[in-house]
């Protein structure tokens, strides 16, 4: 089971979702309070298992209803994904991957590890 590493940063609070091997799967935005970051964690745990997949790398791009994982190519040409909640707000973002398959594996890893416990980082 994965876990959430919750930590305070200069501008607020953020968290990383870690796989069982300790590798970062996704990172949150910065929240103004610890409580808001904890709500973000709860939102990932709730939305990730049921989230649709929207592949924006297709031509034409796929479209899916929220909550959803959006797979896309960034400005550096790397594949990334982000998880958006039912209200359309982004709640988790990935690092860049060289291969689309790696980004899709990351999506599945978020689904699998979304019910992890919170650990103070």
Secondary structure by P-SEA (a helix, b strand, c coil): cbbbbccccccccbbbbbcccccccccccccccaaaaaaaaaaaaaccccbbbbccccccbbbbcccbbbbbbccccccbbbbbcccccccbbbcccccaaaaaaaaaaaaaccccccccc
